[in-house]
Amino acid sequence: MTTLPMAGDTTRPSPSTPFADVRPVLVVAGTALVAAAGWSVAADHLPGGRWVVVHLFTLGVLTPLVLGFSQHFSRTLTRSPEPAAALAVPTALGATAVLVGLVSGWTWLLGAGGTVLTVLVLQAYRRLRRMRTAAVGARFAWIVRAYERAHGAFVHGALLGILMGVGVLSGPWYAAARVAHLHVNVLGWGGVTLLATVVFFGPSMVRARIADGAEERAFTAIRRGTTGLSAATVLLLATGIGGGAGTAARLLAAVGLAVLAWAVTVVCRPVAVVALTARRSATWGLVAGAGMWCPLAAWADVAVVATGRWELLTAIGVTALVGVLAQSVLATVLHVGPLLRDRPVRLAVVARLERWAVSRAVAWNVGTTAVAAAASGALDGAAGSAVVRGGFALLGVVVLQTATSIAGPVRDAGPR
């Protein structure tokens, strides 16, 4: 077994938490997650519909968490003395500007917010690179390198998003850019960051050790997978050419995505196995669920791109966002949240979270299945609408129950 230098075992509270530097981004992300859960239930009656929910999650939840945790883990793994940068407020402002611009149609505000976020990510990329190059011989520098690649993916995705949002791209090029934007943001910004982190943090969250050889296999797989994704993104954009050349670009993009799907399988399989065989904790079901949904979504995406069945892309996106990324975010919050409470109540909060572990995991994955099935078009009319509302309601209940369990008052929590 391999043990990585990670802190955060909720069974041994300490006077200070190793996650103090990510508290601000957790507050921002938690607020956005609750807003996204509420918006998803009432999206049909609110401006922007479910596209606002998607961007609330990717920009309001995912982006601050990726920035904050990439910085946190990079400082830990490289043992860098570089102080943590303040990321929460500027990220929240940039995301808010994009969301308001999206709903109101103010393209100048959307462009300005996207530019702010792009600059923040570029600055974070430079910090990560500086930490990695200064840590000569650091065993886990490859993880920081993967974070750098994920940050590069965000920059490319943001540029495509800005060009679409302000009206520069139209017609077939808009459609091609939208597909490329979806892939590079969800699979690159969120997915690559998740793959690099889950190698060591997934087992940590379920109080287990990483499987023998998993680290070495992940190193090779992630490097090849990110290269495949980069090639696929360019080729997906090239499908805007149309005709035979566009078809060739689409098929070659599917090859690049297949390389990524292979990498996802290599990384996620041992993590899911470890989670399923570990002692039951508050996060075990969520870590296992995300570890199983991730390869499924990746290979389904390959099939959709290879066949050109773009109408199914929404279902793939929902599966990746809800079943993989949001579930991973929830697991992270469950693991880190108690460590941000005062020392006397930490174990009581952990016990409260563990009490609902099975129900939480079942509800989240049933909700994911319902929403993805409806998004695929398998359910039409009133039945489809009811399933979507029911699925999002389940997800919303899980989010609210988790938030109140972590932040709510604890009775009879004496000194420990």
Contacts in CASP RR format, 6 or more apart in sequence:
PFRMAT RR
TARGET T0000
AUTHOR 0000-0000-0000
METHOD contacts of the structure
MODEL  1
MTTLPMAGDTTRPSPSTPFADVRPVLVVAGTALVAAAGWSVAADHLPGGR
WVVVHLFTLGVLTPLVLGFSQHFSRTLTRSPEPAAALAVPTALGATAVLV
GLVSGWTWLLGAGGTVLTVLVLQAYRRLRRMRTAAVGARFAWIVRAYERA
HGAFVHGALLGILMGVGVLSGPWYAAARVAHLHVNVLGWGGVTLLATVVF
FGPSMVRARIADGAEERAFTAIRRGTTGLSAATVLLLATGIGGGAGTAAR
LLAAVGLAVLAWAVTVVCRPVAVVALTARRSATWGLVAGAGMWCPLAAWA
DVAVVATGRWELLTAIGVTALVGVLAQSVLATVLHVGPLLRDRPVRLAVV
ARLERWAVSRAVAWNVGTTAVAAAASGALDGAAGSAVVRGGFALLGVVVL
QTATSIAGPVRDAGPR
1 209 0 8 1.000
1 210 0 8 1.000
1 211 0 8 1.000
1 212 0 8 1.000
2 209 0 8 1.000
2 210 0 8 1.000
2 212 0 8 1.000
2 213 0 8 1.000
2 214 0 8 1.000
2 215 0 8 1.000
3 209 0 8 1.000
3 210 0 8 1.000
4 140 0 8 1.000
4 200 0 8 1.000
4 204 0 8 1.000
4 210 0 8 1.000
4 215 0 8 1.000
5 76 0 8 1.000
5 77 0 8 1.000
5 140 0 8 1.000
6 76 0 8 1.000
6 200 0 8 1.000
6 201 0 8 1.000
6 204 0 8 1.000
7 18 0 8 1.000
7 76 0 8 1.000
8 17 0 8 1.000
8 18 0 8 1.000
8 19 0 8 1.000
8 204 0 8 1.000
8 335 0 8 1.000
8 336 0 8 1.000
8 339 0 8 1.000
9 204 0 8 1.000
9 207 0 8 1.000
10 335 0 8 1.000
10 338 0 8 1.000
10 339 0 8 1.000
10 346 0 8 1.000
10 347 0 8 1.000
10 350 0 8 1.000
11 207 0 8 1.000
11 347 0 8 1.000
11 350 0 8 1.000
13 339 0 8 1.000
13 343 0 8 1.000
13 346 0 8 1.000
13 347 0 8 1.000
13 416 0 8 1.000
14 343 0 8 1.000
15 343 0 8 1.000
17 339 0 8 1.000
17 340 0 8 1.000
18 76 0 8 1.000
18 339 0 8 1.000
19 72 0 8 1.000
19 336 0 8 1.000
19 337 0 8 1.000
19 339 0 8 1.000
19 340 0 8 1.000
20 340 0 8 1.000
21 68 0 8 1.000
21 71 0 8 1.000
21 72 0 8 1.000
21 84 0 8 1.000
22 68 0 8 1.000
22 69 0 8 1.000
22 72 0 8 1.000
22 336 0 8 1.000
23 340 0 8 1.000
24 86 0 8 1.000
24 87 0 8 1.000
24 88 0 8 1.000
24 89 0 8 1.000
25 64 0 8 1.000
25 65 0 8 1.000
25 67 0 8 1.000
25 68 0 8 1.000
25 69 0 8 1.000
25 87 0 8 1.000
25 88 0 8 1.000
25 91 0 8 1.000
26 65 0 8 1.000
26 333 0 8 1.000
26 336 0 8 1.000
26 337 0 8 1.000
26 340 0 8 1.000
27 88 0 8 1.000
28 60 0 8 1.000
28 64 0 8 1.000
28 88 0 8 1.000
28 91 0 8 1.000
28 92 0 8 1.000
29 60 0 8 1.000
29 61 0 8 1.000
29 62 0 8 1.000
29 64 0 8 1.000
29 65 0 8 1.000
29 329 0 8 1.000
29 333 0 8 1.000
30 61 0 8 1.000
30 333 0 8 1.000
30 403 0 8 1.000
32 56 0 8 1.000
32 57 0 8 1.000
32 59 0 8 1.000
32 60 0 8 1.000
32 61 0 8 1.000
32 64 0 8 1.000
32 95 0 8 1.000
33 57 0 8 1.000
33 61 0 8 1.000
33 326 0 8 1.000
33 329 0 8 1.000
33 399 0 8 1.000
34 399 0 8 1.000
34 400 0 8 1.000
34 403 0 8 1.000
35 56 0 8 1.000
36 53 0 8 1.000
36 56 0 8 1.000
36 57 0 8 1.000
36 60 0 8 1.000
36 61 0 8 1.000
37 392 0 8 1.000
37 395 0 8 1.000
37 396 0 8 1.000
37 399 0 8 1.000
37 400 0 8 1.000
38 396 0 8 1.000
39 46 0 8 1.000
39 49 0 8 1.000
39 52 0 8 1.000
39 53 0 8 1.000
39 56 0 8 1.000
40 50 0 8 1.000
40 53 0 8 1.000
40 392 0 8 1.000
40 395 0 8 1.000
40 396 0 8 1.000
41 389 0 8 1.000
41 392 0 8 1.000
41 393 0 8 1.000
41 396 0 8 1.000
43 49 0 8 1.000
43 50 0 8 1.000
43 52 0 8 1.000
43 53 0 8 1.000
46 52 0 8 1.000
47 103 0 8 1.000
48 102 0 8 1.000
48 103 0 8 1.000
51 102 0 8 1.000
52 99 0 8 1.000
52 102 0 8 1.000
52 103 0 8 1.000
54 321 0 8 1.000
55 95 0 8 1.000
55 98 0 8 1.000
55 99 0 8 1.000
55 102 0 8 1.000
56 99 0 8 1.000
57 321 0 8 1.000
57 325 0 8 1.000
57 326 0 8 1.000
58 185 0 8 1.000
58 186 0 8 1.000
58 189 0 8 1.000
58 321 0 8 1.000
59 94 0 8 1.000
59 95 0 8 1.000
59 98 0 8 1.000
59 99 0 8 1.000
59 117 0 8 1.000
60 91 0 8 1.000
60 92 0 8 1.000
60 95 0 8 1.000
61 326 0 8 1.000
61 329 0 8 1.000
62 189 0 8 1.000
62 190 0 8 1.000
62 325 0 8 1.000
62 329 0 8 1.000
63 91 0 8 1.000
63 95 0 8 1.000
63 117 0 8 1.000
63 121 0 8 1.000
63 154 0 8 1.000
63 189 0 8 1.000
64 87 0 8 1.000
64 88 0 8 1.000
64 91 0 8 1.000
64 92 0 8 1.000
64 95 0 8 1.000
65 329 0 8 1.000
65 332 0 8 1.000
66 150 0 8 1.000
66 154 0 8 1.000
66 189 0 8 1.000
66 190 0 8 1.000
66 193 0 8 1.000
67 87 0 8 1.000
67 91 0 8 1.000
67 120 0 8 1.000
67 121 0 8 1.000
67 124 0 8 1.000
68 87 0 8 1.000
69 193 0 8 1.000
69 197 0 8 1.000
69 332 0 8 1.000
70 124 0 8 1.000
70 128 0 8 1.000
70 147 0 8 1.000
70 150 0 8 1.000
70 151 0 8 1.000
70 193 0 8 1.000
71 84 0 8 1.000
71 85 0 8 1.000
71 87 0 8 1.000
71 124 0 8 1.000
71 127 0 8 1.000
71 128 0 8 1.000
72 84 0 8 1.000
73 143 0 8 1.000
73 144 0 8 1.000
73 147 0 8 1.000
73 197 0 8 1.000
73 201 0 8 1.000
74 80 0 8 1.000
74 127 0 8 1.000
74 128 0 8 1.000
74 131 0 8 1.000
74 132 0 8 1.000
74 143 0 8 1.000
74 144 0 8 1.000
74 147 0 8 1.000
75 82 0 8 1.000
75 84 0 8 1.000
75 131 0 8 1.000
77 135 0 8 1.000
77 138 0 8 1.000
77 140 0 8 1.000
77 141 0 8 1.000
77 143 0 8 1.000
77 144 0 8 1.000
78 131 0 8 1.000
78 132 0 8 1.000
78 134 0 8 1.000
78 135 0 8 1.000
78 138 0 8 1.000
78 140 0 8 1.000
78 141 0 8 1.000
78 144 0 8 1.000
79 135 0 8 1.000
79 138 0 8 1.000
80 131 0 8 1.000
80 134 0 8 1.000
80 135 0 8 1.000
82 127 0 8 1.000
82 130 0 8 1.000
82 131 0 8 1.000
85 123 0 8 1.000
85 124 0 8 1.000
85 127 0 8 1.000
87 120 0 8 1.000
87 124 0 8 1.000
90 116 0 8 1.000
90 120 0 8 1.000
91 117 0 8 1.000
91 120 0 8 1.000
93 113 0 8 1.000
93 116 0 8 1.000
94 113 0 8 1.000
94 114 0 8 1.000
94 116 0 8 1.000
94 117 0 8 1.000
94 120 0 8 1.000
95 113 0 8 1.000
95 117 0 8 1.000
97 109 0 8 1.000
97 110 0 8 1.000
97 111 0 8 1.000
97 112 0 8 1.000
97 113 0 8 1.000
97 114 0 8 1.000
97 116 0 8 1.000
98 109 0 8 1.000
98 110 0 8 1.000
98 111 0 8 1.000
98 113 0 8 1.000
98 114 0 8 1.000
98 117 0 8 1.000
100 106 0 8 1.000
100 109 0 8 1.000
101 107 0 8 1.000
101 109 0 8 1.000
101 110 0 8 1.000
102 110 0 8 1.000
107 165 0 8 1.000
107 166 0 8 1.000
107 167 0 8 1.000
108 166 0 8 1.000
110 162 0 8 1.000
110 165 0 8 1.000
110 166 0 8 1.000
111 162 0 8 1.000
111 165 0 8 1.000
111 166 0 8 1.000
114 158 0 8 1.000
114 161 0 8 1.000
114 162 0 8 1.000
115 162 0 8 1.000
117 154 0 8 1.000
117 158 0 8 1.000
118 154 0 8 1.000
118 155 0 8 1.000
118 158 0 8 1.000
118 159 0 8 1.000
118 162 0 8 1.000
121 151 0 8 1.000
121 152 0 8 1.000
121 154 0 8 1.000
121 155 0 8 1.000
121 158 0 8 1.000
122 151 0 8 1.000
122 155 0 8 1.000
124 151 0 8 1.000
125 148 0 8 1.000
125 151 0 8 1.000
125 152 0 8 1.000
125 155 0 8 1.000
128 144 0 8 1.000
128 147 0 8 1.000
128 148 0 8 1.000
128 151 0 8 1.000
129 148 0 8 1.000
131 144 0 8 1.000
132 138 0 8 1.000
132 141 0 8 1.000
132 144 0 8 1.000
132 145 0 8 1.000
132 148 0 8 1.000
135 141 0 8 1.000
135 144 0 8 1.000
140 200 0 8 1.000
142 219 0 8 1.000
142 222 0 8 1.000
142 223 0 8 1.000
143 196 0 8 1.000
143 197 0 8 1.000
143 199 0 8 1.000
143 200 0 8 1.000
146 192 0 8 1.000
146 193 0 8 1.000
146 195 0 8 1.000
146 196 0 8 1.000
146 222 0 8 1.000
146 223 0 8 1.000
146 226 0 8 1.000
147 193 0 8 1.000
147 196 0 8 1.000
149 188 0 8 1.000
149 192 0 8 1.000
149 226 0 8 1.000
150 188 0 8 1.000
150 189 0 8 1.000
150 190 0 8 1.000
150 191 0 8 1.000
150 192 0 8 1.000
150 193 0 8 1.000
150 196 0 8 1.000
151 189 0 8 1.000
153 184 0 8 1.000
153 185 0 8 1.000
153 187 0 8 1.000
153 188 0 8 1.000
153 189 0 8 1.000
153 192 0 8 1.000
153 226 0 8 1.000
153 229 0 8 1.000
153 230 0 8 1.000
153 233 0 8 1.000
154 184 0 8 1.000
154 185 0 8 1.000
154 188 0 8 1.000
154 189 0 8 1.000
156 184 0 8 1.000
156 233 0 8 1.000
157 180 0 8 1.000
157 181 0 8 1.000
157 184 0 8 1.000
157 185 0 8 1.000
157 189 0 8 1.000
158 185 0 8 1.000
160 169 0 8 1.000
160 177 0 8 1.000
160 180 0 8 1.000
160 181 0 8 1.000
160 184 0 8 1.000
160 237 0 8 1.000
161 177 0 8 1.000
161 181 0 8 1.000
163 169 0 8 1.000
163 177 0 8 1.000
164 174 0 8 1.000
164 177 0 8 1.000
164 178 0 8 1.000
164 181 0 8 1.000
169 177 0 8 1.000
172 239 0 8 1.000
172 240 0 8 1.000
172 241 0 8 1.000
172 242 0 8 1.000
173 240 0 8 1.000
175 240 0 8 1.000
176 236 0 8 1.000
176 237 0 8 1.000
176 238 0 8 1.000
176 239 0 8 1.000
176 240 0 8 1.000
177 237 0 8 1.000
179 236 0 8 1.000
179 239 0 8 1.000
179 310 0 8 1.000
179 313 0 8 1.000
180 233 0 8 1.000
180 234 0 8 1.000
180 236 0 8 1.000
180 237 0 8 1.000
182 313 0 8 1.000
182 317 0 8 1.000
183 229 0 8 1.000
183 232 0 8 1.000
183 233 0 8 1.000
183 236 0 8 1.000
183 257 0 8 1.000
183 301 0 8 1.000
184 229 0 8 1.000
184 233 0 8 1.000
186 317 0 8 1.000
186 320 0 8 1.000
186 321 0 8 1.000
186 325 0 8 1.000
187 229 0 8 1.000
187 257 0 8 1.000
187 260 0 8 1.000
187 298 0 8 1.000
187 301 0 8 1.000
187 320 0 8 1.000
188 226 0 8 1.000
188 229 0 8 1.000
190 325 0 8 1.000
191 294 0 8 1.000
191 320 0 8 1.000
191 324 0 8 1.000
191 325 0 8 1.000
192 222 0 8 1.000
192 226 0 8 1.000
192 229 0 8 1.000
194 290 0 8 1.000
194 294 0 8 1.000
194 324 0 8 1.000
194 325 0 8 1.000
194 328 0 8 1.000
195 218 0 8 1.000
195 222 0 8 1.000
195 263 0 8 1.000
195 264 0 8 1.000
195 267 0 8 1.000
195 268 0 8 1.000
196 218 0 8 1.000
196 222 0 8 1.000
198 267 0 8 1.000
198 268 0 8 1.000
198 271 0 8 1.000
198 287 0 8 1.000
198 290 0 8 1.000
198 291 0 8 1.000
198 328 0 8 1.000
199 210 0 8 1.000
199 214 0 8 1.000
199 215 0 8 1.000
199 218 0 8 1.000
199 267 0 8 1.000
199 271 0 8 1.000
200 210 0 8 1.000
200 215 0 8 1.000
201 332 0 8 1.000
202 271 0 8 1.000
202 274 0 8 1.000
202 275 0 8 1.000
202 287 0 8 1.000
202 331 0 8 1.000
203 209 0 8 1.000
203 210 0 8 1.000
203 211 0 8 1.000
203 271 0 8 1.000
203 274 0 8 1.000
203 275 0 8 1.000
203 278 0 8 1.000
204 335 0 8 1.000
205 281 0 8 1.000
205 283 0 8 1.000
205 287 0 8 1.000
205 331 0 8 1.000
205 332 0 8 1.000
205 334 0 8 1.000
205 335 0 8 1.000
206 274 0 8 1.000
206 275 0 8 1.000
206 278 0 8 1.000
206 279 0 8 1.000
206 281 0 8 1.000
206 283 0 8 1.000
206 284 0 8 1.000
206 287 0 8 1.000
207 278 0 8 1.000
207 279 0 8 1.000
207 281 0 8 1.000
208 274 0 8 1.000
208 275 0 8 1.000
208 277 0 8 1.000
208 278 0 8 1.000
208 279 0 8 1.000
209 274 0 8 1.000
210 270 0 8 1.000
210 274 0 8 1.000
211 270 0 8 1.000
211 273 0 8 1.000
211 274 0 8 1.000
214 267 0 8 1.000
214 270 0 8 1.000
214 271 0 8 1.000
217 266 0 8 1.000
217 267 0 8 1.000
218 266 0 8 1.000
218 267 0 8 1.000
221 262 0 8 1.000
221 263 0 8 1.000
221 266 0 8 1.000
221 267 0 8 1.000
222 263 0 8 1.000
222 267 0 8 1.000
224 259 0 8 1.000
224 262 0 8 1.000
224 263 0 8 1.000
225 259 0 8 1.000
225 260 0 8 1.000
225 262 0 8 1.000
225 263 0 8 1.000
226 260 0 8 1.000
226 263 0 8 1.000
227 259 0 8 1.000
228 256 0 8 1.000
228 257 0 8 1.000
228 259 0 8 1.000
228 260 0 8 1.000
229 256 0 8 1.000
229 257 0 8 1.000
229 259 0 8 1.000
229 260 0 8 1.000
231 252 0 8 1.000
231 253 0 8 1.000
231 256 0 8 1.000
232 253 0 8 1.000
232 254 0 8 1.000
232 255 0 8 1.000
232 256 0 8 1.000
232 257 0 8 1.000
232 260 0 8 1.000
232 305 0 8 1.000
235 249 0 8 1.000
235 250 0 8 1.000
235 252 0 8 1.000
235 253 0 8 1.000
235 256 0 8 1.000
236 249 0 8 1.000
236 250 0 8 1.000
236 253 0 8 1.000
236 305 0 8 1.000
238 245 0 8 1.000
238 246 0 8 1.000
238 249 0 8 1.000
239 246 0 8 1.000
239 247 0 8 1.000
239 249 0 8 1.000
239 250 0 8 1.000
239 253 0 8 1.000
240 246 0 8 1.000
240 249 0 8 1.000
241 249 0 8 1.000
250 305 0 8 1.000
250 306 0 8 1.000
250 308 0 8 1.000
251 306 0 8 1.000
253 305 0 8 1.000
254 302 0 8 1.000
254 305 0 8 1.000
254 306 0 8 1.000
257 298 0 8 1.000
257 301 0 8 1.000
257 302 0 8 1.000
257 305 0 8 1.000
258 302 0 8 1.000
260 298 0 8 1.000
261 295 0 8 1.000
261 298 0 8 1.000
261 299 0 8 1.000
261 301 0 8 1.000
261 302 0 8 1.000
264 294 0 8 1.000
264 295 0 8 1.000
264 298 0 8 1.000
265 295 0 8 1.000
265 298 0 8 1.000
265 299 0 8 1.000
268 290 0 8 1.000
268 291 0 8 1.000
268 292 0 8 1.000
268 294 0 8 1.000
268 295 0 8 1.000
269 291 0 8 1.000
269 295 0 8 1.000
271 287 0 8 1.000
271 291 0 8 1.000
272 287 0 8 1.000
272 288 0 8 1.000
272 289 0 8 1.000
272 291 0 8 1.000
272 292 0 8 1.000
275 283 0 8 1.000
275 284 0 8 1.000
275 285 0 8 1.000
275 287 0 8 1.000
275 288 0 8 1.000
275 289 0 8 1.000
275 291 0 8 1.000
276 284 0 8 1.000
276 285 0 8 1.000
276 288 0 8 1.000
278 284 0 8 1.000
280 354 0 8 1.000
280 357 0 8 1.000
280 358 0 8 1.000
281 354 0 8 1.000
281 357 0 8 1.000
282 334 0 8 1.000
282 335 0 8 1.000
282 350 0 8 1.000
282 353 0 8 1.000
282 354 0 8 1.000
282 357 0 8 1.000
282 360 0 8 1.000
283 331 0 8 1.000
283 334 0 8 1.000
283 335 0 8 1.000
283 357 0 8 1.000
284 357 0 8 1.000
284 361 0 8 1.000
285 357 0 8 1.000
285 358 0 8 1.000
285 361 0 8 1.000
286 327 0 8 1.000
286 328 0 8 1.000
286 330 0 8 1.000
286 331 0 8 1.000
286 334 0 8 1.000
286 360 0 8 1.000
286 361 0 8 1.000
286 364 0 8 1.000
287 328 0 8 1.000
287 331 0 8 1.000
288 361 0 8 1.000
289 323 0 8 1.000
289 327 0 8 1.000
289 361 0 8 1.000
289 365 0 8 1.000
290 323 0 8 1.000
290 324 0 8 1.000
290 325 0 8 1.000
290 327 0 8 1.000
290 328 0 8 1.000
290 331 0 8 1.000
291 324 0 8 1.000
293 319 0 8 1.000
293 320 0 8 1.000
293 323 0 8 1.000
293 324 0 8 1.000
293 327 0 8 1.000
293 365 0 8 1.000
293 368 0 8 1.000
294 320 0 8 1.000
294 324 0 8 1.000
296 319 0 8 1.000
297 316 0 8 1.000
297 317 0 8 1.000
297 319 0 8 1.000
297 320 0 8 1.000
297 323 0 8 1.000
297 324 0 8 1.000
300 312 0 8 1.000
300 316 0 8 1.000
300 319 0 8 1.000
301 313 0 8 1.000
301 316 0 8 1.000
301 320 0 8 1.000
303 309 0 8 1.000
304 310 0 8 1.000
304 312 0 8 1.000
304 313 0 8 1.000
304 316 0 8 1.000
311 377 0 8 1.000
312 376 0 8 1.000
314 375 0 8 1.000
314 376 0 8 1.000
315 372 0 8 1.000
315 373 0 8 1.000
315 375 0 8 1.000
315 376 0 8 1.000
315 377 0 8 1.000
317 375 0 8 1.000
318 368 0 8 1.000
318 371 0 8 1.000
318 372 0 8 1.000
318 375 0 8 1.000
319 368 0 8 1.000
319 372 0 8 1.000
322 367 0 8 1.000
322 368 0 8 1.000
322 371 0 8 1.000
322 372 0 8 1.000
322 395 0 8 1.000
323 364 0 8 1.000
323 365 0 8 1.000
323 368 0 8 1.000
323 372 0 8 1.000
326 395 0 8 1.000
327 364 0 8 1.000
327 365 0 8 1.000
327 368 0 8 1.000
330 364 0 8 1.000
330 398 0 8 1.000
330 399 0 8 1.000
330 402 0 8 1.000
333 402 0 8 1.000
333 406 0 8 1.000
334 353 0 8 1.000
334 402 0 8 1.000
334 406 0 8 1.000
337 349 0 8 1.000
337 406 0 8 1.000
338 346 0 8 1.000
338 349 0 8 1.000
338 350 0 8 1.000
338 353 0 8 1.000
338 406 0 8 1.000
339 346 0 8 1.000
341 349 0 8 1.000
341 406 0 8 1.000
341 410 0 8 1.000
343 416 0 8 1.000
344 413 0 8 1.000
344 414 0 8 1.000
344 415 0 8 1.000
344 416 0 8 1.000
345 410 0 8 1.000
345 413 0 8 1.000
346 416 0 8 1.000
347 416 0 8 1.000
348 410 0 8 1.000
348 412 0 8 1.000
348 413 0 8 1.000
349 405 0 8 1.000
349 406 0 8 1.000
349 410 0 8 1.000
352 405 0 8 1.000
352 410 0 8 1.000
353 402 0 8 1.000
353 405 0 8 1.000
353 406 0 8 1.000
356 401 0 8 1.000
356 405 0 8 1.000
360 398 0 8 1.000
360 401 0 8 1.000
360 402 0 8 1.000
363 394 0 8 1.000
363 395 0 8 1.000
363 397 0 8 1.000
363 398 0 8 1.000
364 394 0 8 1.000
364 395 0 8 1.000
364 398 0 8 1.000
366 391 0 8 1.000
366 394 0 8 1.000
367 390 0 8 1.000
367 391 0 8 1.000
367 392 0 8 1.000
367 394 0 8 1.000
367 395 0 8 1.000
368 395 0 8 1.000
370 387 0 8 1.000
370 388 0 8 1.000
370 390 0 8 1.000
370 391 0 8 1.000
370 394 0 8 1.000
371 387 0 8 1.000
371 388 0 8 1.000
371 391 0 8 1.000
371 392 0 8 1.000
371 395 0 8 1.000
373 379 0 8 1.000
373 387 0 8 1.000
374 384 0 8 1.000
374 385 0 8 1.000
374 387 0 8 1.000
374 388 0 8 1.000
375 388 0 8 1.000
379 387 0 8 1.000
END
